[in-house]
Amino acid sequence: MMGSPLWALVAAALCACSSAYYLPGTYPQEFQWRQHMQAEVNSLTSAETELPFNYYTLPFCKPPEGTRKSLSTINPGTILTGAQIQNSPYNFSMLVEEHAKAACKGEGQENAYGPLTDEEVNNLKDKIHSHYRVRLILDNLPVTTNDLDEESAELMRPGFDIGSEDSGNFYVNNHLMFKILVHKTNGQYTRARQEMNIAEIEAAAEAEGGSRRHLLAGLEKSPPPPPPPTTKKPIGVTANTAANSAALQDDPLVQNPGDSMFMVVGFEALACSIKRDPKKKIDKNLSCFPEGNPNNRIPDKQPVEKGGSIVYTYDVFWEVSKVSWASRWDAYLNMPGGRVHWFSILNSLMVVLVMSSIVAMIMMRTIRRDLARYEGLLGDANSNSDNEESGWKMVSGDVFRSPSNAMSLCVQAGSGVQIISSGFITLFFAALGFLSPASRGALLTAMLVMYLLLAVAAGASSVWLYGVINRSYDGWHGVAWRVAAFFPGITLLVLSALNILIWHTGSSGAIPLGAFFSLVSLWFLISIPLCFSGGMIASKQELPPFPTRTNQIPRHIPPPHWASHPTVLFFASGLLPFGTIFVELYFAMTSMWQGYFYYIFGFCFIVGLLTVVITIEVAVVCTYVQLCAEDYLWWWRSFHRGSSVSLYVGLYALWFLLSTLHALSGFLSMILYLSYMALLLWAIWLAMGAVGFLSSFYFTYKIFGSVKAD
C-alpha cells in the first residue's frame, strides 16, 4: 500500500534537480493564431487563514471534460504547501477577442451554476469574508491584477479576490476581464523542437534497425498547419480601456499573420460582480466599467443567496507586447526597494569590517602581548608576585574540561551543521537562477533533498565532536541515532499534530496520508543510513590532542564583571546578526505569509553569508571576553550566544503578527503561524548555535595551542 506513493515521492524528489533547473526563458511555448489554450487553477489562498483550499470546493464552474490534476506540477514542495493545480473552464483562442463568454456548460440552468444550497452559500460567504483569492495560471504564468506594462512600487501578488462584502451582504466576482500579453515570433522555437525530435527519432530508428522509421516518415510527410485567414480579425483591447480596440484591429499583423506565432508573456485579470438572469440570454454589453455599459451605469452585483444561480462569464482581450519570453517573469519578480537591499548589505559590510578589526586587534595585539608576557613569566624563576599571570591564560588547565551533557551539545551542533549547510547550498543554486518560482515547489523540494543528503554531515560532525570532547569514540552509535532523530523526529511530530487539525477543515494544506508516510519512509531509508555513514567515517578519524592538560580539580570561577556577565553577552551577541538580516527578513516574511513573490535570492545569499561571518566574529570576541574573566564554561555558552539571534527573530515574528498579520483570524490559523514559526526559529537556533560553537572551539583551540605550558 505504501510502496506506490513512496516511490512516487522518491522519484519526484530525485527529479527535482532537473525540473527545478528552470531559468525564465528556457522552455518557450509558441502558439499559432486561433490555437486553443486552457488556463489552470491553483488552490485558493488567504493571508487571513493560511489554509489553502481546492478551487472546486466552492460553487465554481467545472470544465466539461471534468477536472484533472496537472501531473507535471506534483512534487514534494507542492504537496507540502497544499498547491493543487487543475484544469479550469476558462479557454482561450490565440488573438481571438471574446466578450461575456459563459464559463459554465450544462451545469444546472443553462450557462449558470445553481441553485445554491445552504452549504454552498455558507462556504462561499466564509471564503469571501476571509478574502480568499483565485490563482489562475496560463502557460505557467500566474494571473495578477497588477499592470504588467508599468513598474509598480508594490510587491506583485498573484490572483484576484473571490468576491466582496458590503454592509453584511456578500457578492461573488462572477465576471472576469482577461488581458493576455503576447509576443510575436517566427516559430523558430517550434521548428527547432521539431528538428530535434526528428533527429532523436532517426537515432532511435538506426539503433533499432529501422523499426520506427514509419514514425519519422509520418513526421516528414505531415502537412504544416494551415495559415490563418487573411481576413481582418480583432487583436483585442486592454483590461482598462476599450479605446485601443479600433487601432489594434487595424494592425497589419492581424490582417495578415502569415507564418507568425505568438508566445504568452503576461496574464492579467480584472474581477467584478455582475448580476445576470440565468433564464435570459447573456448581455454581452455589460462590463466592469460604467463607460462600457448602457447609460454608463454600474451594473448590479451578483449576491450570494440560497436558491440563487450564478452566471460566470469572462472577456478575453489581447495585447502585443515587446516583452520577450526570457523577460516575461521580470514584472512578476520585480522587487521594489532595491536601494534598501543594497543599503542593508553595505551596512552589514561595515559591521563586518568593524568586527574584523576588533578580532584582528585581539589576535594581533592582545593575545600576542599576553603570550609574550606569559612566556616571560615562565622563563623568569625569580619573578615577584606582582607579575602573576591573569586573564584567559589562568584557565588553561580547565578550558578543555568536558562540559555537562556533552552528548546533547554534539547532537545539537550536528543538527545545526546539517540545517545551515543544506540551507546555504539551496540558496546558492537559487541565487544562480536554478530554482525559479516558475517551477512551483522547486525551492522546498530542493531544500528537502539537500537536507536528506546532508544527514551525512550531521552524523560526521556530531560523532567527531563527541569523540574530541570525550577523548574516545565509544558509544558513537548512540550519538548518530540521536542526531538522526532529533530535529527530523520532532518536526514530524509537530507536522503530524498540525496535519490532524488541518484535516478536519477540508483544506488542501493537509498532507495526504500516503505522502506523509512516504516522507517518514524517506527519513528512515535515506536520512538515518546516511547519518550513520557519516558517523562511521568520523569514528575512523584520529582524535586531535588538546593543547593543554586538564586539571583534576576544577578551578574556582570568580564573580564576573557586569560587562562579561553570561546574560549580558547572550543578549548582546544576537543584536548585530539580527541587524544584518532585518531588511531581508521583512521581504521573506511577507512572501511567506501573504503570498507575494520572492526572487531576490542573490541578496538573501549575500546577507546570509554576512550574517554567518558576523556571528563568527561576535562568537570569537565574546568567548575571549569570557575567558579573560577566568570563566572556562564556554562550551554551551558559545552555542547559546550564536543562537541568540533566533530570540530577536522570534520577537520580530510576534511584531509581524501584530502589525502585518493583524487580520489573521481563527484559532487554527494562529496555531499554524506560531507552530511553523517556532520550527523555523528552532532551525535558526540550531544552525547559528553550531556556527557560534564551532568558531569558538576553533578559536580556543588555536590560542591555547600557542601557549607553552608543561
Residue pairs with C-beta under 8 A, 6 or more apart in sequence:
2 514
2 517
2 518
2 521
4 514
5 512
5 514
5 515
5 517
5 518
6 517
6 518
6 521
6 522
8 518
9 76
9 79
9 515
9 518
9 519
9 522
10 518
10 522
12 74
12 75
12 76
12 445
13 75
13 76
13 445
13 448
13 449
13 452
13 522
14 449
15 75
16 75
16 76
16 77
16 442
16 445
16 446
16 449
17 446
17 449
19 75
19 439
19 442
20 429
20 434
20 435
20 436
20 439
20 442
20 443
20 445
20 446
21 434
22 434
22 435
22 436
22 438
22 439
22 442
23 433
23 434
23 436
24 326
24 327
24 328
24 329
24 330
24 433
24 436
24 438
25 324
25 325
25 326
25 327
25 328
28 185
28 189
28 263
28 325
29 139
29 189
29 263
29 264
30 185
30 187
30 189
30 190
30 261
30 262
30 263
31 37
31 94
31 182
31 261
31 262
31 263
31 264
32 94
32 225
32 228
32 261
32 262
33 94
33 95
33 228
33 233
33 257
33 260
33 262
34 93
34 94
34 95
34 96
34 228
35 93
35 94
36 91
36 92
36 93
37 91
37 92
37 93
37 94
37 138
37 139
37 264
38 63
38 87
38 88
38 90
38 91
38 92
39 88
39 90
39 91
39 92
39 136
39 137
39 138
39 143
40 70
40 85
40 86
40 87
40 88
40 136
40 137
40 138
41 55
41 85
41 86
41 87
41 88
41 134
41 135
41 136
41 137
42 55
42 83
42 84
42 85
42 135
42 136
42 137
42 142
43 52
43 53
43 54
43 55
43 82
43 83
43 84
43 135
43 508
44 52
44 53
44 54
44 55
44 57
44 58
44 127
44 132
44 133
44 134
44 135
44 162
45 52
45 132
45 133
45 135
45 159
45 595
46 127
46 130
46 131
46 132
46 133
47 131
47 593
47 594
47 595
47 661
47 663
47 664
48 130
48 131
48 663
48 664
48 665
48 669
49 130
49 132
49 664
49 665
49 666
49 668
49 669
50 509
50 593
50 664
50 669
50 672
50 673
51 502
51 505
51 507
51 509
51 668
51 669
51 672
52 81
52 82
52 83
52 84
52 507
52 508
52 509
53 127
53 132
53 506
53 507
53 508
54 84
54 86
54 508
55 84
55 86
55 88
55 134
56 62
56 67
56 86
57 123
57 506
58 120
58 123
58 124
58 127
58 162
59 113
59 114
59 116
59 120
59 123
59 124
59 310
60 113
60 312
61 89
61 103
61 104
61 105
61 107
61 113
61 312
62 89
62 107
63 87
63 88
63 89
63 105
64 89
64 105
64 106
65 87
67 86
67 87
68 86
68 87
69 84
69 85
69 86
70 85
70 86
70 87
73 83
73 85
73 440
73 441
75 441
75 442
75 445
76 441
76 444
76 445
76 448
76 515
76 519
77 440
77 441
77 442
77 443
77 444
77 445
77 448
78 84
78 85
78 440
78 441
79 441
79 511
79 512
79 515
80 441
80 444
80 448
80 511
81 441
81 444
81 509
82 507
82 508
82 509
82 510
83 440
83 441
83 508
84 508
85 137
85 440
88 136
89 103
89 104
89 105
89 312
90 103
90 136
90 176
90 178
90 314
92 98
92 138
92 178
92 180
92 316
94 182
94 262
95 182
95 233
95 235
95 236
95 254
95 257
95 262
95 318
96 233
96 234
96 316
96 318
97 234
97 235
97 236
97 237
97 245
97 316
97 317
97 318
98 314
98 315
98 316
99 284
99 315
100 175
100 282
100 283
100 284
100 286
100 313
100 314
100 315
101 313
101 314
101 315
101 316
102 111
102 282
102 311
102 312
102 313
103 312
103 313
103 314
104 111
104 112
104 113
104 311
104 312
105 111
107 113
108 114
108 115
108 278
108 309
109 278
109 279
109 309
110 278
111 278
111 282
111 311
112 276
112 278
112 309
112 310
112 311
112 312
113 309
113 310
113 311
113 312
114 278
114 307
114 308
114 309
114 310
115 306
115 307
115 308
115 309
116 124
116 304
116 305
116 306
116 307
116 308
116 309
116 310
117 306
118 306
121 304
121 305
121 306
124 162
124 163
124 170
124 172
124 304
125 170
125 304
127 162
127 163
128 161
128 162
128 163
128 164
128 165
128 170
128 171
128 172
128 304
129 165
129 170
130 665
131 161
131 663
132 161
132 162
133 158
133 159
133 160
133 161
133 162
133 595
134 143
134 159
134 160
134 161
134 162
134 271
135 142
135 143
135 158
135 159
136 142
136 143
136 159
136 267
136 269
137 143
137 267
138 180
138 264
138 267
139 263
139 264
139 267
140 438
141 264
141 265
141 266
141 267
141 328
141 329
141 332
142 158
142 159
142 267
142 332
143 158
143 159
143 160
143 178
143 267
143 268
143 269
144 156
144 157
144 158
144 159
144 267
144 268
144 269
144 332
145 157
145 159
145 160
145 268
145 269
145 270
145 271
146 152
146 154
146 156
146 157
146 268
146 331
147 240
147 268
148 181
148 266
148 268
148 323
148 331
148 332
149 181
149 266
149 321
151 334
152 334
152 336
153 336
154 336
155 335
155 336
155 587
155 590
155 591
155 596
155 597
156 331
156 332
156 333
156 334
156 596
156 597
157 594
157 595
157 596
157 597
158 332
158 595
158 597
159 595
160 173
160 176
160 269
160 270
160 271
161 173
161 271
162 172
162 173
163 170
163 171
163 172
163 173
163 273
163 304
164 170
164 171
164 173
164 273
164 301
165 171
169 303
170 303
170 304
171 273
171 301
171 302
171 303
171 304
172 273
172 302
172 304
172 310
173 271
173 272
173 273
174 273
174 274
174 276
174 302
174 310
174 311
174 312
174 313
175 271
175 272
175 273
175 274
175 286
175 288
175 312
175 313
175 314
175 315
176 269
176 270
176 271
176 313
176 314
176 315
177 239
177 269
177 270
177 271
177 272
177 287
177 288
177 314
177 315
177 317
178 239
178 267
178 268
178 269
178 314
178 315
178 316
178 317
179 236
179 237
179 238
179 239
179 266
179 268
179 269
179 270
179 317
179 318
179 319
180 236
180 264
180 266
180 267
180 268
180 316
180 317
180 318
180 319
181 264
181 265
181 266
181 267
181 268
181 318
181 319
181 320
181 321
181 323
182 262
182 263
182 264
182 265
182 318
182 319
182 320
182 321
183 262
183 263
183 265
183 320
183 321
183 322
183 323
183 324
183 325
183 328
184 253
184 260
184 261
184 262
184 320
185 260
185 261
185 262
185 263
186 259
186 260
186 261
187 259
187 260
187 261
190 261
194 219
197 219
198 216
198 219
198 220
201 212
201 215
201 216
201 219
202 216
204 212
205 211
205 212
205 213
205 215
205 216
227 257
227 258
227 259
228 257
230 255
230 256
231 255
232 249
232 250
232 254
232 255
233 249
233 254
233 255
234 245
234 248
234 249
234 254
235 248
235 249
235 251
235 253
235 254
235 318
235 319
235 320
236 245
236 248
236 316
236 317
236 318
236 319
237 243
237 244
237 245
237 248
237 317
237 319
238 244
238 317
238 319
239 268
239 269
239 270
239 317
240 270
242 291
242 292
248 254
248 318
248 319
248 320
251 320
253 260
253 320
263 325
263 328
264 328
265 321
265 323
265 324
265 325
265 327
265 328
266 319
266 321
266 323
266 328
266 331
270 288
272 288
272 299
273 301
273 302
274 286
274 288
274 299
274 300
274 301
274 302
274 313
275 299
275 300
275 301
275 302
275 303
276 282
276 283
276 286
276 302
276 311
276 313
277 311
278 309
278 311
282 311
282 313
285 292
285 293
285 294
286 292
286 293
286 299
287 293
287 299
287 315
288 299
290 296
290 297
290 298
293 299
302 310
302 311
323 330
323 331
329 436
329 437
329 438
332 437
332 597
333 437
333 597
333 599
335 341
335 587
335 598
335 599
335 600
340 583
341 583
341 584
341 600
341 603
343 583
344 580
344 582
344 583
344 584
344 603
344 607
345 603
345 606
345 607
345 610
347 579
347 580
348 579
348 580
348 607
348 610
348 611
348 614
349 610
351 576
351 579
351 580
351 610
351 614
352 610
352 613
352 614
352 617
355 576
355 614
355 617
355 618
355 621
356 617
358 617
358 621
359 617
359 620
359 621
362 620
362 621
362 624
366 624
367 703
367 706
370 391
370 392
370 393
371 706
371 707
373 389
374 389
374 393
374 707
375 708
377 383
377 387
377 388
377 389
378 708
378 709
380 387
390 630
391 627
391 628
391 630
392 624
392 627
392 628
392 630
392 703
393 707
394 555
394 630
395 555
395 627
395 630
395 631
395 632
396 548
396 704
396 707
396 709
397 548
397 549
397 550
397 551
397 555
398 550
398 551
398 554
398 555
398 632
399 548
399 627
399 632
399 634
399 700
399 704
400 546
400 548
400 550
400 700
400 704
401 550
401 551
401 554
401 632
402 469
402 470
403 409
403 469
403 633
403 635
403 636
404 636
406 466
406 469
406 470
406 635
407 466
407 478
407 479
407 482
409 465
409 469
409 635
409 636
409 639
409 693
410 462
410 463
410 465
410 466
410 469
410 479
410 483
411 462
411 479
411 482
411 483
411 486
412 486
412 639
412 686
412 689
412 690
413 461
413 462
413 465
413 639
413 689
413 690
413 693
413 694
414 457
414 458
414 459
414 460
414 461
414 462
414 463
414 465
414 479
414 483
414 690
415 458
415 462
415 483
415 486
415 487
415 686
415 690
416 686
416 687
416 688
416 689
416 690
416 691
417 457
417 458
417 461
417 462
417 690
417 694
418 451
418 454
418 455
418 457
418 458
418 483
418 487
419 451
419 487
419 683
419 686
419 687
419 690
420 612
420 687
420 688
420 690
420 691
421 450
421 454
421 457
422 447
422 450
422 451
422 453
422 454
423 447
423 608
423 687
424 605
424 608
424 609
425 450
425 454
426 435
426 443
426 446
426 447
426 450
427 601
427 604
427 605
427 608
428 605
429 435
429 446
430 443
430 446
430 601
430 604
430 605
431 601
431 602
431 604
431 605
435 442
435 443
435 446
435 601
436 442
436 599
437 597
437 598
437 599
451 527
452 522
452 523
452 526
452 527
452 530
453 526
453 530
455 484
455 526
455 527
455 528
455 530
455 531
455 534
456 530
456 531
456 533
456 534
456 537
457 534
458 483
458 484
458 531
458 534
459 480
459 483
459 484
459 530
459 531
459 532
459 533
459 534
459 535
459 536
459 538
460 534
460 535
460 537
460 538
461 534
461 538
461 690
462 479
462 480
462 482
462 483
462 535
463 473
463 476
463 479
463 480
463 534
463 535
463 538
463 539
464 538
464 541
466 473
466 475
466 476
466 479
467 473
467 476
467 538
467 539
467 541
467 543
468 543
468 544
471 543
472 543
473 538
473 539
473 543
476 535
476 538
476 539
477 532
477 535
479 535
480 531
480 532
480 534
480 535
480 536
481 528
481 532
483 531
484 527
484 528
484 531
484 532
485 528
487 682
487 683
487 686
488 523
488 527
491 679
492 519
492 520
492 523
494 675
494 678
494 679
495 511
495 516
496 516
498 671
498 672
498 675
499 510
499 511
499 516
501 668
501 671
502 509
502 510
502 668
502 672
503 510
505 668
511 519
544 701
546 701
547 701
547 704
547 705
547 706
547 707
548 704
548 707
548 709
549 709
549 710
555 630
555 632
557 630
557 631
557 632
557 633
558 629
558 630
560 566
560 629
560 631
561 629
562 568
563 625
564 625
564 626
564 628
564 629
564 631
566 626
566 631
566 637
569 622
569 625
569 626
569 637
569 641
570 637
570 640
570 641
570 644
571 644
571 647
572 622
573 618
573 619
573 622
573 641
573 642
573 644
573 645
573 692
574 641
574 644
574 645
574 646
574 647
574 648
575 648
576 614
576 618
577 611
577 614
577 615
577 618
577 645
577 688
578 645
578 648
578 649
578 652
580 607
580 610
580 611
580 614
581 607
581 608
581 611
581 645
581 649
582 652
583 607
584 600
584 603
584 604
584 607
585 649
585 652
586 656
587 598
587 600
588 598
588 604
589 652
589 653
589 656
589 660
590 596
590 598
590 660
591 597
591 598
592 598
593 656
593 660
593 661
593 673
594 660
594 661
611 645
611 688
612 691
615 642
615 645
615 688
615 691
615 692
615 695
616 691
616 692
616 695
618 641
618 692
619 638
619 641
619 642
619 691
619 692
619 693
619 695
619 696
619 699
620 695
620 696
620 699
622 638
622 641
623 634
623 638
623 696
623 699
623 700
624 699
626 634
626 637
627 634
627 700
634 696
634 700
635 693
638 692
638 693
638 695
638 696
638 697
639 689
639 690
639 692
639 693
640 689
640 692
641 692
642 688
642 689
642 690
642 691
642 692
642 693
642 695
642 696
643 684
643 685
643 686
643 688
643 689
643 692
645 684
645 688
646 681
646 682
646 684
646 685
646 688
649 681
649 684
650 677
650 681
653 677
653 681
657 664
657 673
661 673
664 670
664 673
